[in-house]
Amino acid sequence: MKKIATKPYQPLAWTATFVLLCAAMLISHYPNLMYGVYGFAIASTLWTIVGFLWQEKSLIFLNGVLTIIYAYGIIKDIVGITT
């Protein structure tokens, strides 16, 4: 039977996945609060780090852009800008 090699930094990847799922649950339970957005920002930042560690350009690009989008939303919330 062929043994499958695992990528390094698996605990970090699983932590990012857990944070992502928690953020999704927060958004579904509290859609008008920012808790889920903070969770998504943390998860996408962690996945960006994992992308760098794994040298996966698709992970870096996708989650890097998501991190910027979530950071923009968080900064708007902190400053009090509403649209």
Secondary structure, 3 states (H helix, E strand, C coil): CCCCCCCCCHHHHHHHHHHHHHHHHHHHHCCCCCHHHHHHHHHHHHHHHHHHHHCCHHHHHHHHHHHHHHHHHHHHHHHCCCC
